[in-house]
Amino acid sequence: MKTTRRTFIQTAVGLAGVATLGLTVKKAKPRLAFSTLGCPTWPLSKIVKTAVAEKYEAIEIRGLEKEMFLPKRPEFSTAIAETRRLFADNNLKICNLGSSANLHWMDAAKRQKNLDEAKRFIDLARQLACPYVRVFPNDLPKDQDRQQTINLISENLLELGTYAKDANVTVLLESHGEVVWKDVLLEIMQKAGHPNVGLIWDIFNMWSITKEPPAEVYQTLKKYIRHTHIKDGRMVAGKPAYTFIGKGEAPLEEAIDALKAGGYSGYYSLEWEKMWHPEIAEPELAFADYPKAIQHYF
């Protein structure tokens, strides 16, 4: 009886462990997307076909066939109904529209031009039922007072968040350019203080410049993080040399562990910068590698 009882208990415990492990894996499954920055020459049909084949959940639109201002493309102007149907028929989401709007300009004409671009993208996001529009901070120019520039970025974010509210869209400021330090980003977000304003955490962008530990970055900014850009690489002579996920120096494990522990439920979007770095691997290879490589962190 003792042997039988012991065997029974060991078996029960083992099965419970397997069941628990199965539940954990299922719960931790990441929501995957990729940015069209990685396939700058592809038509939308090929982008959608690839996303379906590689089992992505969503696509982040950052330009199409090298046109970065999306309203110039028929897919995002005269043929929006067809675009929505293409995504719906393939059970895909458009998770973010990447504008080129910069919010740091004090020059009145430049400031208005960038705000107008962001608002065009917000209008487009509403038509596409897309939740997010990305904007850049982007710089802290030496010919502008630093604190005034930070204040201006916050004011512009607040204006865009107010505009986006009725469209059911959230404007996301990406950690980018010279505005990548966690305390500066926190100040901007606190001053903007709008429910339709959030952050995109580009882990490699920040870490490659600031070397701030990702766990600390997340704890500082977690209230605002709605979306992430995932990439890996090494710094070579002060410039990024991009690699496939897990092959570079980016502290992705620490960052993703922090996101998981904090209950982050947004997308892990691969930003393969083929548009700006034509020397890196072709999109077919990068988009196929990412869903497998990212599983290591889950």
C-alpha positions in Angstrom: 0.0 0.0 0.0 2.8 2.4 0.8 4.4 1.9 -2.6 1.1 2.2 -4.4 0.2 5.4 -2.4 3.6 6.9 -3.0 3.3 6.2 -6.7 -0.2 7.7 -6.8 1.0 10.9 -5.2 4.0 11.2 -7.4 1.9 10.7 -10.5 -0.7 13.2 -9.4 1.9 15.8 -8.6 3.5 15.2 -12.0 0.2 15.6 -13.8 -0.6 18.7 -11.9 2.8 20.2 -12.8 2.2 19.4 -16.5 -1.2 21.0 -16.4 0.1 24.1 -14.7 2.9 24.3 -17.2 0.4 24.1 -20.0 -1.7 26.8 -18.6 1.3 29.1 -18.1 2.5 28.6 -21.6 -0.9 29.4 -23.0 -1.3 32.5 -20.8 2.1 33.9 -21.8 1.6 33.5 -25.6 2.7 36.9 -27.1 0.6 38.9 -29.5 2.8 39.4 -32.6 2.8 42.0 -35.2 5.4 43.4 -37.7 6.0 46.8 -39.2 5.8 47.4 -42.9 9.1 49.3 -42.4 10.6 45.8 -42.9 9.1 45.3 -46.4 9.3 48.7 -48.1 8.7 47.5 -51.6 5.9 45.0 -51.0 2.3 45.5 -52.1 -0.4 45.2 -49.4 -1.6 41.9 -50.7 1.8 40.3 -50.1 2.1 41.9 -46.7 -1.2 40.3 -45.6 -0.4 37.0 -47.2 2.9 36.8 -45.3 1.3 37.8 -42.0 -1.2 35.0 -42.3 1.3 32.4 -43.4 3.6 33.2 -40.5 0.7 33.4 -38.0 0.9 37.1 -37.0 -2.1 38.7 -35.4 -1.6 42.2 -36.7 0.3 44.5 -39.0 1.7 47.9 -38.1 1.5 50.2 -41.2 4.6 52.3 -41.5 4.6 53.3 -45.2 3.6 51.2 -48.2 5.7 50.7 -51.3 8.1 53.4 -50.1 5.3 56.0 -49.6 5.4 57.1 -46.0 2.4 59.5 -46.1 -0.3 56.9 -46.1 -3.2 59.1 -47.3 -1.4 59.4 -50.7 -1.9 55.7 -51.3 -5.3 54.5 -52.7 -5.4 51.7 -50.2 -5.7 54.3 -47.5 -7.8 56.9 -49.3 -10.1 56.0 -52.2 -10.0 52.2 -51.5 -10.3 52.1 -47.7 -13.4 49.9 -47.8 -11.4 47.3 -49.8 -8.5 47.5 -47.4 -10.8 46.9 -44.4 -12.3 43.9 -46.1 -8.9 42.5 -47.0 -7.9 42.5 -43.3 -11.2 41.3 -42.0 -11.3 38.4 -44.5 -7.8 37.3 -43.3 -8.6 37.8 -39.6 -5.9 40.4 -39.2 -5.8 43.7 -37.4 -4.1 47.0 -38.2 -2.6 47.7 -34.8 -0.8 51.0 -35.4 -0.3 53.7 -38.1 3.2 55.2 -38.1 3.2 58.8 -38.9 6.3 60.9 -39.4 5.0 63.8 -37.3 7.7 65.4 -35.0 6.4 67.4 -32.0 9.6 69.3 -31.0 9.4 72.2 -33.5 9.0 75.7 -32.1 8.8 77.3 -35.6 5.0 78.0 -36.0 4.8 76.7 -39.6 6.7 73.5 -38.9 4.8 72.9 -35.8 1.5 73.2 -37.6 2.6 71.1 -40.5 3.5 68.2 -38.2 0.3 68.5 -36.1 -1.7 68.5 -39.3 0.0 65.3 -40.5 -0.7 63.6 -37.1 -4.4 64.6 -37.4 -4.6 63.2 -40.9 -3.3 59.9 -39.5 -5.8 60.0 -36.6 -8.6 60.5 -39.1 -7.3 57.5 -41.2 -7.0 55.4 -38.0 -10.7 56.1 -37.2 -11.7 54.9 -40.7 -9.6 51.8 -40.4 -10.7 51.0 -36.8 -7.1 51.1 -35.9 -6.4 51.9 -32.2 -3.1 53.7 -32.4 -1.2 56.4 -34.3 2.5 56.9 -33.7 4.2 60.3 -33.4 7.8 61.2 -32.7 9.0 63.5 -29.9 11.7 63.8 -31.6 14.7 66.0 -30.8 16.0 68.5 -28.3 17.6 71.1 -30.7 20.5 73.1 -29.4 19.0 76.3 -30.7 15.8 75.8 -28.6 15.6 76.0 -24.9 15.5 72.4 -23.6 12.8 72.8 -21.0 10.6 74.8 -23.4 11.0 72.0 -26.0 10.0 69.4 -23.5 6.9 71.5 -22.5 6.1 72.0 -26.2 6.1 68.2 -26.9 3.7 67.7 -24.0 1.4 70.5 -25.2 1.3 69.0 -28.7 0.6 65.6 -27.4 -2.2 66.9 -25.3 -3.7 68.7 -28.4 -3.5 65.4 -30.4 -4.9 63.3 -27.6 -7.9 65.7 -27.4 -8.4 65.5 -31.1 -8.1 61.7 -31.1 -10.6 61.2 -28.3 -13.7 61.5 -30.5 -12.1 59.1 -33.1 -11.5 56.5 -30.4 -7.8 56.5 -31.2 -4.8 56.8 -28.9 -1.8 58.8 -29.9 1.5 57.0 -29.0 4.8 58.9 -28.5 7.7 56.6 -29.5 10.9 56.6 -27.5 13.0 58.0 -30.4 15.6 60.5 -31.5 17.1 62.4 -28.5 14.0 61.8 -26.3 14.9 58.4 -25.0 15.7 58.9 -21.3 13.1 57.5 -19.0 12.8 60.6 -16.8 12.3 62.9 -19.8 9.7 60.7 -21.2 8.0 60.5 -17.8 7.9 64.3 -17.6 6.4 64.6 -21.0 3.7 62.0 -20.4 2.8 63.4 -17.0 2.4 66.9 -18.4 0.4 65.7 -21.4 -1.9 63.8 -19.0 -4.6 62.6 -21.4 -6.3 59.2 -21.6 -5.8 59.1 -25.3 -2.0 59.6 -25.1 0.4 56.7 -24.5 3.9 55.4 -25.3 5.6 53.0 -27.6 8.6 51.4 -25.9 11.3 50.8 -28.4 13.6 48.8 -26.2 16.7 48.8 -28.4 16.3 52.5 -29.3 16.4 53.5 -25.7 19.0 51.0 -24.4 21.5 51.6 -27.2 21.8 55.2 -26.1 21.0 55.4 -22.4 22.0 52.0 -21.2 19.2 52.3 -18.6 18.2 48.9 -17.3 14.9 47.9 -19.0 13.4 46.8 -15.7 13.9 50.3 -14.3 12.5 51.8 -17.6 9.4 49.7 -17.4 8.8 50.5 -13.7 9.0 54.2 -14.5 6.9 54.2 -17.7 4.6 51.2 -17.4 1.5 53.3 -16.8 1.9 54.7 -20.3 3.2 51.8 -22.4 0.6 50.6 -24.9 2.8 49.1 -27.7 6.3 47.8 -28.1 8.9 47.8 -30.9 11.1 44.7 -30.8 14.5 44.5 -32.5 18.0 43.4 -31.8 21.5 44.4 -32.8 24.9 45.6 -31.8 26.4 49.1 -31.7 29.3 49.3 -34.2 31.2 52.5 -34.4 28.3 54.3 -32.7 25.7 53.0 -35.2 23.2 50.1 -34.9 24.0 46.9 -36.8 20.7 45.0 -36.7 20.5 41.3 -36.2 17.7 38.7 -35.9 16.1 38.5 -32.5 18.4 36.9 -29.9 21.5 37.4 -32.0 22.5 40.8 -30.8 23.1 42.6 -27.5 19.7 44.1 -26.7 18.5 43.2 -23.2 15.3 41.8 -24.5 14.9 39.1 -21.9 15.0 41.7 -19.0 12.5 43.9 -20.9 10.1 41.2 -21.8 10.2 39.7 -18.3 9.3 43.1 -17.0 6.4 43.5 -19.5 5.1 40.0 -18.6 5.3 40.6 -14.9 3.5 43.9 -15.2 0.6 42.4 -17.1 1.4 44.0 -20.5 -1.2 42.8 -23.0 -0.3 44.8 -26.1 1.6 43.7 -29.3 5.2 42.8 -29.6 5.8 44.3 -33.0 8.9 43.5 -35.0 10.5 46.6 -36.4 12.9 45.3 -39.0 14.3 48.6 -40.4 14.8 47.5 -44.0 13.6 50.8 -45.3 16.4 52.7 -43.7 19.0 49.9 -43.8 18.7 48.1 -47.1 21.8 46.0 -46.3 20.0 43.9 -43.7 18.3 40.6 -44.4 15.3 40.3 -46.7 11.9 40.6 -45.1 10.9 37.0 -46.0 13.7 35.8 -43.7 13.1 38.3 -40.9 9.3 37.8 -40.8 9.7 34.0 -40.8 12.3 34.0 -38.0 10.6 36.4 -35.6 7.7 34.2 -34.4 10.1 31.4 -33.6 12.8 33.5 -32.0 10.5 35.5 -29.8 9.2 32.3 -28.2 12.5 31.9 -26.3 11.4 34.8 -24.1 8.1 33.2 -23.3 
